[in-house]
Amino acid sequence: MDSWIISMMLGGSLFLGALALLGFMWAVKNGQFDDENKFLNATKFDSTEDLNDAIEKERKKEALKKKNYRPE
């Protein structure tokens, strides 16, 4: 192989790697990976229906807490 082919392949690889790194950094900065509870709850429940039921129960609990909240 000629050295210019290797140089082009190396340059292209570095460029694509830099794009992937920038995309990952952008996703982390914008909070794309911040939803820890979704992933933790997904292991506890068998299906998406079970997970949605659990989320609905949690929302009802929070609404009940807000309803019964009495500031002192």
PyMOL Python script that loads the backbone (N, CA, C, O; Angstrom):
from pymol import cmd

cmd.read_pdbstr("""\
ATOM      1  N   MET A   1       0.833  -1.183   0.000  1.00  0.00           N
ATOM      2  CA  MET A   1       0.000   0.000   0.000  1.00  0.00           C
ATOM      3  C   MET A   1       0.875   1.242   0.000  1.00  0.00           C
ATOM      4  O   MET A   1       1.969   1.275   0.564  1.00  0.00           O
ATOM      5  N   ASP A   2       0.362   2.219  -0.632  1.00  0.00           N
ATOM      6  CA  ASP A   2       1.082   3.497  -0.629  1.00  0.00           C
ATOM      7  C   ASP A   2       0.840   4.207   0.705  1.00  0.00           C
ATOM      8  O   ASP A   2      -0.171   3.995   1.373  1.00  0.00           O
ATOM      9  N   SER A   3       1.769   5.023   1.053  1.00  0.00           N
ATOM     10  CA  SER A   3       1.666   5.727   2.333  1.00  0.00           C
ATOM     11  C   SER A   3       0.528   6.755   2.324  1.00  0.00           C
ATOM     12  O   SER A   3      -0.001   7.063   3.392  1.00  0.00           O
ATOM     13  N   TRP A   4       0.131   7.295   1.174  1.00  0.00           N
ATOM     14  CA  TRP A   4      -0.952   8.264   1.146  1.00  0.00           C
ATOM     15  C   TRP A   4      -2.285   7.592   1.443  1.00  0.00           C
ATOM     16  O   TRP A   4      -3.176   8.235   1.998  1.00  0.00           O
ATOM     17  N   ILE A   5      -2.451   6.326   1.092  1.00  0.00           N
ATOM     18  CA  ILE A   5      -3.691   5.609   1.412  1.00  0.00           C
ATOM     19  C   ILE A   5      -3.790   5.407   2.921  1.00  0.00           C
ATOM     20  O   ILE A   5      -4.851   5.598   3.515  1.00  0.00           O
ATOM     21  N   ILE A   6      -2.690   5.025   3.526  1.00  0.00           N
ATOM     22  CA  ILE A   6      -2.681   4.841   4.975  1.00  0.00           C
ATOM     23  C   ILE A   6      -2.938   6.173   5.675  1.00  0.00           C
ATOM     24  O   ILE A   6      -3.655   6.224   6.675  1.00  0.00           O
ATOM     25  N   SER A   7      -2.362   7.234   5.158  1.00  0.00           N
ATOM     26  CA  SER A   7      -2.569   8.564   5.738  1.00  0.00           C
ATOM     27  C   SER A   7      -4.028   8.979   5.628  1.00  0.00           C
ATOM     28  O   SER A   7      -4.593   9.528   6.574  1.00  0.00           O
ATOM     29  N   MET A   8      -4.641   8.718   4.473  1.00  0.00           N
ATOM     30  CA  MET A   8      -6.059   9.071   4.301  1.00  0.00           C
ATOM     31  C   MET A   8      -6.936   8.253   5.235  1.00  0.00           C
ATOM     32  O   MET A   8      -7.860   8.793   5.844  1.00  0.00           O
ATOM     33  N   MET A   9      -6.661   6.961   5.359  1.00  0.00           N
ATOM     34  CA  MET A   9      -7.453   6.121   6.244  1.00  0.00           C
ATOM     35  C   MET A   9      -7.287   6.543   7.705  1.00  0.00           C
ATOM     36  O   MET A   9      -8.260   6.566   8.459  1.00  0.00           O
ATOM     37  N   LEU A  10      -6.064   6.874   8.102  1.00  0.00           N
ATOM     38  CA  LEU A  10      -5.814   7.336   9.466  1.00  0.00           C
ATOM     39  C   LEU A  10      -6.521   8.670   9.715  1.00  0.00           C
ATOM     40  O   LEU A  10      -7.143   8.856  10.761  1.00  0.00           O
ATOM     41  N   GLY A  11      -6.427   9.587   8.767  1.00  0.00           N
ATOM     42  CA  GLY A  11      -7.109  10.883   8.906  1.00  0.00           C
ATOM     43  C   GLY A  11      -8.615  10.725   8.990  1.00  0.00           C
ATOM     44  O   GLY A  11      -9.266  11.363   9.817  1.00  0.00           O
ATOM     45  N   GLY A  12      -9.170   9.877   8.138  1.00  0.00           N
ATOM     46  CA  GLY A  12     -10.620   9.638   8.176  1.00  0.00           C
ATOM     47  C   GLY A  12     -11.059   9.005   9.482  1.00  0.00           C
ATOM     48  O   GLY A  12     -12.098   9.367  10.033  1.00  0.00           O
ATOM     49  N   SER A  13     -10.274   8.064   9.977  1.00  0.00           N
ATOM     50  CA  SER A  13     -10.593   7.417  11.254  1.00  0.00           C
ATOM     51  C   SER A  13     -10.551   8.409  12.404  1.00  0.00           C
ATOM     52  O   SER A  13     -11.429   8.404  13.267  1.00  0.00           O
ATOM     53  N   LEU A  14      -9.538   9.255  12.418  1.00  0.00           N
ATOM     54  CA  LEU A  14      -9.447  10.270  13.468  1.00  0.00           C
ATOM     55  C   LEU A  14     -10.607  11.254  13.396  1.00  0.00           C
ATOM     56  O   LEU A  14     -11.144  11.663  14.426  1.00  0.00           O
ATOM     57  N   PHE A  15     -10.995  11.638  12.173  1.00  0.00           N
ATOM     58  CA  PHE A  15     -12.120  12.553  12.001  1.00  0.00           C
ATOM     59  C   PHE A  15     -13.412  11.932  12.510  1.00  0.00           C
ATOM     60  O   PHE A  15     -14.159  12.573  13.250  1.00  0.00           O
ATOM     61  N   LEU A  16     -13.683  10.685  12.119  1.00  0.00           N
ATOM     62  CA  LEU A  16     -14.912  10.025  12.575  1.00  0.00           C
ATOM     63  C   LEU A  16     -14.900   9.780  14.082  1.00  0.00           C
ATOM     64  O   LEU A  16     -15.937   9.894  14.736  1.00  0.00           O
ATOM     65  N   GLY A  17     -13.750   9.450  14.628  1.00  0.00           N
ATOM     66  CA  GLY A  17     -13.636   9.285  16.080  1.00  0.00           C
ATOM     67  C   GLY A  17     -13.892  10.581  16.816  1.00  0.00           C
ATOM     68  O   GLY A  17     -14.535  10.593  17.866  1.00  0.00           O
ATOM     69  N   ALA A  18     -13.387  11.680  16.262  1.00  0.00           N
ATOM     70  CA  ALA A  18     -13.620  12.992  16.876  1.00  0.00           C
ATOM     71  C   ALA A  18     -15.103  13.352  16.817  1.00  0.00           C
ATOM     72  O   ALA A  18     -15.643  13.897  17.780  1.00  0.00           O
ATOM     73  N   LEU A  19     -15.761  13.058  15.711  1.00  0.00           N
ATOM     74  CA  LEU A  19     -17.207  13.312  15.609  1.00  0.00           C
ATOM     75  C   LEU A  19     -17.982  12.500  16.643  1.00  0.00           C
ATOM     76  O   LEU A  19     -18.898  13.016  17.283  1.00  0.00           O
ATOM     77  N   ALA A  20     -17.615  11.240  16.802  1.00  0.00           N
ATOM     78  CA  ALA A  20     -18.289  10.387  17.791  1.00  0.00           C
ATOM     79  C   ALA A  20     -18.065  10.925  19.205  1.00  0.00           C
ATOM     80  O   ALA A  20     -18.993  10.951  20.014  1.00  0.00           O
ATOM     81  N   LEU A  21     -16.848  11.349  19.499  1.00  0.00           N
ATOM     82  CA  LEU A  21     -16.551  11.898  20.814  1.00  0.00           C
ATOM     83  C   LEU A  21     -17.329  13.186  21.061  1.00  0.00           C
ATOM     84  O   LEU A  21     -17.874  13.378  22.148  1.00  0.00           O
ATOM     85  N   LEU A  22     -17.387  14.055  20.083  1.00  0.00           N
ATOM     86  CA  LEU A  22     -18.159  15.293  20.229  1.00  0.00           C
ATOM     87  C   LEU A  22     -19.645  15.003  20.414  1.00  0.00           C
ATOM     88  O   LEU A  22     -20.311  15.652  21.221  1.00  0.00           O
ATOM     89  N   GLY A  23     -20.163  14.034  19.671  1.00  0.00           N
ATOM     90  CA  GLY A  23     -21.568  13.660  19.829  1.00  0.00           C
ATOM     91  C   GLY A  23     -21.854  13.112  21.213  1.00  0.00           C
ATOM     92  O   GLY A  23     -22.881  13.438  21.807  1.00  0.00           O
ATOM     93  N   PHE A  24     -20.961  12.284  21.735  1.00  0.00           N
ATOM     94  CA  PHE A  24     -21.130  11.745  23.083  1.00  0.00           C
ATOM     95  C   PHE A  24     -21.061  12.850  24.124  1.00  0.00           C
ATOM     96  O   PHE A  24     -21.871  12.883  25.051  1.00  0.00           O
ATOM     97  N   MET A  25     -20.098  13.759  23.979  1.00  0.00           N
ATOM     98  CA  MET A  25     -19.972  14.868  24.930  1.00  0.00           C
ATOM     99  C   MET A  25     -21.200  15.769  24.894  1.00  0.00           C
ATOM    100  O   MET A  25     -21.647  16.247  25.936  1.00  0.00           O
ATOM    101  N   TRP A  26     -21.743  16.002  23.717  1.00  0.00           N
ATOM    102  CA  TRP A  26     -22.961  16.804  23.590  1.00  0.00           C
ATOM    103  C   TRP A  26     -24.117  16.124  24.302  1.00  0.00           C
ATOM    104  O   TRP A  26     -24.889  16.787  24.995  1.00  0.00           O
ATOM    105  N   ALA A  27     -24.251  14.803  24.143  1.00  0.00           N
ATOM    106  CA  ALA A  27     -25.343  14.062  24.777  1.00  0.00           C
ATOM    107  C   ALA A  27     -25.221  14.105  26.301  1.00  0.00           C
ATOM    108  O   ALA A  27     -26.224  14.262  26.998  1.00  0.00           O
ATOM    109  N   VAL A  28     -24.015  13.970  26.814  1.00  0.00           N
ATOM    110  CA  VAL A  28     -23.818  14.031  28.264  1.00  0.00           C
ATOM    111  C   VAL A  28     -24.142  15.424  28.776  1.00  0.00           C
ATOM    112  O   VAL A  28     -24.788  15.568  29.814  1.00  0.00           O
ATOM    113  N   LYS A  29     -23.702  16.449  28.060  1.00  0.00           N
ATOM    114  CA  LYS A  29     -23.943  17.834  28.473  1.00  0.00           C
ATOM    115  C   LYS A  29     -25.433  18.156  28.516  1.00  0.00           C
ATOM    116  O   LYS A  29     -25.881  18.899  29.389  1.00  0.00           O
ATOM    117  N   ASN A  30     -26.205  17.603  27.579  1.00  0.00           N
ATOM    118  CA  ASN A  30     -27.636  17.887  27.504  1.00  0.00           C
ATOM    119  C   ASN A  30     -28.483  16.935  28.339  1.00  0.00           C
ATOM    120  O   ASN A  30     -29.711  16.988  28.270  1.00  0.00           O
ATOM    121  N   GLY A  31     -27.855  16.071  29.123  1.00  0.00           N
ATOM    122  CA  GLY A  31     -28.600  15.224  30.047  1.00  0.00           C
ATOM    123  C   GLY A  31     -29.274  14.021  29.422  1.00  0.00           C
ATOM    124  O   GLY A  31     -30.280  13.549  29.952  1.00  0.00           O
ATOM    125  N   GLN A  32     -28.767  13.512  28.331  1.00  0.00           N
ATOM    126  CA  GLN A  32     -29.379  12.365  27.679  1.00  0.00           C
ATOM    127  C   GLN A  32     -29.261  11.089  28.510  1.00  0.00           C
ATOM    128  O   GLN A  32     -30.052  10.164  28.322  1.00  0.00           O
ATOM    129  N   PHE A  33     -28.304  11.021  29.412  1.00  0.00           N
ATOM    130  CA  PHE A  33     -28.066   9.805  30.182  1.00  0.00           C
ATOM    131  C   PHE A  33     -28.392   9.990  31.665  1.00  0.00           C
ATOM    132  O   PHE A  33     -27.911   9.218  32.495  1.00  0.00           O
ATOM    133  N   ASP A  34     -29.194  10.990  32.014  1.00  0.00           N
ATOM    134  CA  ASP A  34     -29.468  11.304  33.410  1.00  0.00           C
ATOM    135  C   ASP A  34     -30.625  10.526  34.019  1.00  0.00           C
ATOM    136  O   ASP A  34     -30.828  10.597  35.231  1.00  0.00           O
ATOM    137  N   ASP A  35     -31.382   9.793  33.230  1.00  0.00           N
ATOM    138  CA  ASP A  35     -32.568   9.110  33.731  1.00  0.00           C
ATOM    139  C   ASP A  35     -32.194   7.747  34.305  1.00  0.00           C
ATOM    140  O   ASP A  35     -32.436   6.713  33.682  1.00  0.00           O
ATOM    141  N   GLU A  36     -31.599   7.755  35.502  1.00  0.00           N
ATOM    142  CA  GLU A  36     -31.132   6.525  36.120  1.00  0.00           C
ATOM    143  C   GLU A  36     -32.290   5.634  36.552  1.00  0.00           C
ATOM    144  O   GLU A  36     -32.206   4.411  36.444  1.00  0.00           O
ATOM    145  N   ASN A  37     -33.374   6.243  37.044  1.00  0.00           N
ATOM    146  CA  ASN A  37     -34.495   5.452  37.548  1.00  0.00           C
ATOM    147  C   ASN A  37     -35.137   4.600  36.465  1.00  0.00           C
ATOM    148  O   ASN A  37     -35.585   3.487  36.740  1.00  0.00           O
ATOM    149  N   LYS A  38     -35.187   5.094  35.268  1.00  0.00           N
ATOM    150  CA  LYS A  38     -35.793   4.324  34.183  1.00  0.00           C
ATOM    151  C   LYS A  38     -35.033   3.018  33.966  1.00  0.00           C
ATOM    152  O   LYS A  38     -35.640   1.961  33.793  1.00  0.00           O
ATOM    153  N   PHE A  39     -33.721   3.094  33.977  1.00  0.00           N
ATOM    154  CA  PHE A  39     -32.922   1.900  33.748  1.00  0.00           C
ATOM    155  C   PHE A  39     -32.965   0.963  34.951  1.00  0.00           C
ATOM    156  O   PHE A  39     -32.976  -0.257  34.784  1.00  0.00           O
ATOM    157  N   LEU A  40     -32.988   1.517  36.149  1.00  0.00           N
ATOM    158  CA  LEU A  40     -33.056   0.676  37.336  1.00  0.00           C
ATOM    159  C   LEU A  40     -34.419  -0.005  37.439  1.00  0.00           C
ATOM    160  O   LEU A  40     -34.502  -1.183  37.785  1.00  0.00           O
ATOM    161  N   ASN A  41     -35.486   0.734  37.139  1.00  0.00           N
ATOM    162  CA  ASN A  41     -36.822   0.155  37.195  1.00  0.00           C
ATOM    163  C   ASN A  41     -37.057  -0.841  36.079  1.00  0.00           C
ATOM    164  O   ASN A  41     -37.845  -1.773  36.241  1.00  0.00           O
ATOM    165  N   ALA A  42     -36.397  -0.667  34.961  1.00  0.00           N
ATOM    166  CA  ALA A  42     -36.575  -1.587  33.839  1.00  0.00           C
ATOM    167  C   ALA A  42     -36.085  -2.985  34.201  1.00  0.00           C
ATOM    168  O   ALA A  42     -36.577  -3.971  33.653  1.00  0.00           O
ATOM    169  N   THR A  43     -35.128  -3.083  35.113  1.00  0.00           N
ATOM    170  CA  THR A  43     -34.657  -4.403  35.526  1.00  0.00           C
ATOM    171  C   THR A  43     -35.589  -5.036  36.543  1.00  0.00           C
ATOM    172  O   THR A  43     -35.578  -6.256  36.706  1.00  0.00           O
ATOM    173  N   LYS A  44     -36.394  -4.239  37.230  1.00  0.00           N
ATOM    174  CA  LYS A  44     -37.297  -4.771  38.247  1.00  0.00           C
ATOM    175  C   LYS A  44     -38.593  -5.312  37.655  1.00  0.00           C
ATOM    176  O   LYS A  44     -39.195  -6.224  38.220  1.00  0.00           O
ATOM    177  N   PHE A  45     -39.023  -4.765  36.535  1.00  0.00           N
ATOM    178  CA  PHE A  45     -40.314  -5.118  35.972  1.00  0.00           C
ATOM    179  C   PHE A  45     -40.128  -5.857  34.651  1.00  0.00           C
ATOM    180  O   PHE A  45     -39.182  -5.597  33.908  1.00  0.00           O
ATOM    181  N   ASP A  46     -41.045  -6.781  34.371  1.00  0.00           N
ATOM    182  CA  ASP A  46     -40.893  -7.652  33.212  1.00  0.00           C
ATOM    183  C   ASP A  46     -41.188  -6.961  31.884  1.00  0.00           C
ATOM    184  O   ASP A  46     -40.492  -7.201  30.898  1.00  0.00           O
ATOM    185  N   SER A  47     -42.193  -6.123  31.846  1.00  0.00           N
ATOM    186  CA  SER A  47     -42.598  -5.540  30.565  1.00  0.00           C
ATOM    187  C   SER A  47     -42.795  -4.034  30.713  1.00  0.00           C
ATOM    188  O   SER A  47     -42.725  -3.482  31.811  1.00  0.00           O
ATOM    189  N   THR A  48     -43.039  -3.402  29.600  1.00  0.00           N
ATOM    190  CA  THR A  48     -43.272  -1.956  29.642  1.00  0.00           C
ATOM    191  C   THR A  48     -44.595  -1.641  30.327  1.00  0.00           C
ATOM    192  O   THR A  48     -44.734  -0.583  30.940  1.00  0.00           O
ATOM    193  N   GLU A  49     -45.568  -2.543  30.235  1.00  0.00           N
ATOM    194  CA  GLU A  49     -46.848  -2.321  30.926  1.00  0.00           C
ATOM    195  C   GLU A  49     -46.640  -2.299  32.436  1.00  0.00           C
ATOM    196  O   GLU A  49     -47.202  -1.451  33.129  1.00  0.00           O
ATOM    197  N   ASP A  50     -45.829  -3.235  32.951  1.00  0.00           N
ATOM    198  CA  ASP A  50     -45.531  -3.256  34.378  1.00  0.00           C
ATOM    199  C   ASP A  50     -44.797  -1.988  34.798  1.00  0.00           C
ATOM    200  O   ASP A  50     -45.068  -1.428  35.860  1.00  0.00           O
ATOM    201  N   LEU A  51     -43.890  -1.549  33.977  1.00  0.00           N
ATOM    202  CA  LEU A  51     -43.143  -0.334  34.276  1.00  0.00           C
ATOM    203  C   LEU A  51     -44.067   0.885  34.264  1.00  0.00           C
ATOM    204  O   LEU A  51     -43.969   1.742  35.142  1.00  0.00           O
ATOM    205  N   ASN A  52     -44.952   0.967  33.289  1.00  0.00           N
ATOM    206  CA  ASN A  52     -45.901   2.082  33.235  1.00  0.00           C
ATOM    207  C   ASN A  52     -46.848   2.065  34.425  1.00  0.00           C
ATOM    208  O   ASN A  52     -47.198   3.122  34.951  1.00  0.00           O
ATOM    209  N   ASP A  53     -47.272   0.871  34.861  1.00  0.00           N
ATOM    210  CA  ASP A  53     -48.121   0.771  36.052  1.00  0.00           C
ATOM    211  C   ASP A  53     -47.387   1.274  37.290  1.00  0.00           C
ATOM    212  O   ASP A  53     -47.966   1.978  38.117  1.00  0.00           O
ATOM    213  N   ALA A  54     -46.120   0.913  37.413  1.00  0.00           N
ATOM    214  CA  ALA A  54     -45.324   1.357  38.554  1.00  0.00           C
ATOM    215  C   ALA A  54     -45.157   2.876  38.542  1.00  0.00           C
ATOM    216  O   ALA A  54     -45.220   3.518  39.590  1.00  0.00           O
ATOM    217  N   ILE A  55     -44.949   3.439  37.378  1.00  0.00           N
ATOM    218  CA  ILE A  55     -44.808   4.898  37.272  1.00  0.00           C
ATOM    219  C   ILE A  55     -46.113   5.583  37.650  1.00  0.00           C
ATOM    220  O   ILE A  55     -46.104   6.604  38.336  1.00  0.00           O
ATOM    221  N   GLU A  56     -47.222   5.031  37.210  1.00  0.00           N
ATOM    222  CA  GLU A  56     -48.531   5.604  37.535  1.00  0.00           C
ATOM    223  C   GLU A  56     -48.791   5.538  39.041  1.00  0.00           C
ATOM    224  O   GLU A  56     -49.319   6.490  39.616  1.00  0.00           O
ATOM    225  N   LYS A  57     -48.428   4.435  39.681  1.00  0.00           N
ATOM    226  CA  LYS A  57     -48.589   4.322  41.130  1.00  0.00           C
ATOM    227  C   LYS A  57     -47.731   5.358  41.850  1.00  0.00           C
ATOM    228  O   LYS A  57     -48.164   5.958  42.834  1.00  0.00           O
ATOM    229  N   GLU A  58     -46.511   5.564  41.353  1.00  0.00           N
ATOM    230  CA  GLU A  58     -45.628   6.554  41.958  1.00  0.00           C
ATOM    231  C   GLU A  58     -46.199   7.959  41.821  1.00  0.00           C
ATOM    232  O   GLU A  58     -46.102   8.758  42.753  1.00  0.00           O
ATOM    233  N   ARG A  59     -46.785   8.265  40.685  1.00  0.00           N
ATOM    234  CA  ARG A  59     -47.409   9.582  40.483  1.00  0.00           C
ATOM    235  C   ARG A  59     -48.592   9.778  41.420  1.00  0.00           C
ATOM    236  O   ARG A  59     -48.800  10.875  41.938  1.00  0.00           O
ATOM    237  N   LYS A  60     -49.369   8.721  41.640  1.00  0.00           N
ATOM    238  CA  LYS A  60     -50.513   8.820  42.545  1.00  0.00           C
ATOM    239  C   LYS A  60     -50.039   9.064  43.974  1.00  0.00           C
ATOM    240  O   LYS A  60     -50.650   9.838  44.711  1.00  0.00           O
ATOM    241  N   LYS A  61     -48.944   8.399  44.367  1.00  0.00           N
ATOM    242  CA  LYS A  61     -48.391   8.622  45.698  1.00  0.00           C
ATOM    243  C   LYS A  61     -47.949  10.069  45.878  1.00  0.00           C
ATOM    244  O   LYS A  61     -48.224  10.690  46.905  1.00  0.00           O
ATOM    245  N   GLU A  62     -47.264  10.597  44.876  1.00  0.00           N
ATOM    246  CA  GLU A  62     -46.789  11.986  44.960  1.00  0.00           C
ATOM    247  C   GLU A  62     -47.953  12.961  44.998  1.00  0.00           C
ATOM    248  O   GLU A  62     -47.904  13.956  45.721  1.00  0.00           O
ATOM    249  N   ALA A  63     -49.006  12.686  44.223  1.00  0.00           N
ATOM    250  CA  ALA A  63     -50.174  13.559  44.231  1.00  0.00           C
ATOM    251  C   ALA A  63     -50.858  13.517  45.594  1.00  0.00           C
ATOM    252  O   ALA A  63     -51.327  14.544  46.084  1.00  0.00           O
ATOM    253  N   LEU A  64     -50.918  12.351  46.201  1.00  0.00           N
ATOM    254  CA  LEU A  64     -51.524  12.217  47.520  1.00  0.00           C
ATOM    255  C   LEU A  64     -50.701  12.951  48.573  1.00  0.00           C
ATOM    256  O   LEU A  64     -51.257  13.581  49.473  1.00  0.00           O
ATOM    257  N   LYS A  65     -49.373  12.869  48.461  1.00  0.00           N
ATOM    258  CA  LYS A  65     -48.512  13.594  49.394  1.00  0.00           C
ATOM    259  C   LYS A  65     -48.731  15.100  49.270  1.00  0.00           C
ATOM    260  O   LYS A  65     -48.794  15.808  50.274  1.00  0.00           O
ATOM    261  N   LYS A  66     -48.846  15.582  48.040  1.00  0.00           N
ATOM    262  CA  LYS A  66     -49.065  17.009  47.819  1.00  0.00           C
ATOM    263  C   LYS A  66     -50.422  17.434  48.364  1.00  0.00           C
ATOM    264  O   LYS A  66     -50.565  18.524  48.916  1.00  0.00           O
ATOM    265  N   LYS A  67     -51.412  16.571  48.206  1.00  0.00           N
ATOM    266  CA  LYS A  67     -52.762  16.886  48.665  1.00  0.00           C
ATOM    267  C   LYS A  67     -52.804  16.959  50.185  1.00  0.00           C
ATOM    268  O   LYS A  67     -53.480  17.822  50.745  1.00  0.00           O
ATOM    269  N   ASN A  68     -52.088  16.060  50.858  1.00  0.00           N
ATOM    270  CA  ASN A  68     -52.098  16.015  52.326  1.00  0.00           C
ATOM    271  C   ASN A  68     -51.015  16.861  52.964  1.00  0.00           C
ATOM    272  O   ASN A  68     -50.877  16.853  54.187  1.00  0.00           O
ATOM    273  N   TYR A  69     -50.256  17.579  52.186  1.00  0.00           N
ATOM    274  CA  TYR A  69     -49.167  18.407  52.714  1.00  0.00           C
ATOM    275  C   TYR A  69     -49.726  19.613  53.430  1.00  0.00           C
ATOM    276  O   TYR A  69     -50.561  20.343  52.897  1.00  0.00           O
ATOM    277  N   ARG A  70     -49.248  19.812  54.661  1.00  0.00           N
ATOM    278  CA  ARG A  70     -49.696  20.964  55.434  1.00  0.00           C
ATOM    279  C   ARG A  70     -48.480  21.759  55.872  1.00  0.00           C
ATOM    280  O   ARG A  70     -47.734  21.300  56.738  1.00  0.00           O
ATOM    281  N   PRO A  71     -48.260  22.914  55.313  1.00  0.00           N
ATOM    282  CA  PRO A  71     -47.101  23.725  55.748  1.00  0.00           C
ATOM    283  C   PRO A  71     -47.304  24.233  57.155  1.00  0.00           C
ATOM    284  O   PRO A  71     -48.418  24.592  57.538  1.00  0.00           O
ATOM    285  N   GLU A  72     -46.246  24.264  57.919  1.00  0.00           N
ATOM    286  CA  GLU A  72     -46.349  24.683  59.318  1.00  0.00           C
ATOM    287  C   GLU A  72     -45.837  26.068  59.521  1.00  0.00           C
ATOM    288  O   GLU A  72     -45.852  26.573  60.644  1.00  0.00           O
TER     289      GLU A  72
END
""", "prot")
cmd.dss("prot")
cmd.show_as("cartoon", "prot")
cmd.util.cbc("prot")
cmd.orient("prot")
